[in-house]
Amino acid sequence: MTKNEQSYVSAISEIEEILRSLDTENVDIDRLATDVQKAAELIAFCRDRLASTQTEVERIVSSFD
């Protein structure tokens, strides 16, 4: 799935999955940096999606004024 096809819900699910894997006593040290990097990218995607949605909602609501 490319970044453009990623949904907010699937990104949140993937972040939660990464967090669950990091919350165990058996953290795979060889994957730790990769997992943290992926989580950071997903968080940035979610923040961007929230910001663009907020802008769109504000535009829609202001059209009623």
N, C-alpha and C positions, 0 to 999 in steps of 0.2 A: 504494500500500500504506500503510495507516494504521499508526501506531505500535503499536497492539494486534495487528496482523496480522504485523508484522515479526518475523522470526526472528533469533536470535543469529547464525547462519551468514550470512544475507543481510546483516546489519549489518556483520559483519567483512569480508565481500567488498566492500561499498561503501566501507568505510574504506580497504581496500587499494587500491581503484581510485582513490580521491582521492589517496592517498599517491603512487601511480605517476604521476598527472598532475602532482603538485607536484614530483616528482623529476626532471622534464625541464628542459632549458634554456629551453624555450618556455612558461613558465608564463603563463597568461592572467591578467594583472593585474586585468582587469575582473571575473573570477570568483573571485579569490583569497579575498576575505573571505567570500563565500558558501560556497565549498568548505570553508574552515576552520570556519565556523559549523556546517555540516552534519556534518563530522567530529566536532566537539565534542558535538553532539547524539547521534550514533551511539555515541560512546564512553560517554556517560552512560547510554544505553539498555543497552549491554553490561554496564556495571558493575552496574546495577540488576538485570538478568537473572541475572548471576552471583551476586549477593547473595541474591536470592530463591530461586535454585536451591540454594545452600548451605544456607539455612534449611530448605528442604523436605527435603533429603537428611539433614540433622541430625535433623529431626523423625522421619523414617522410621527411621533407624538407632537413635534413642533408644527407639523403640517396641519394639525387640527386647531391651532391657535388663530 
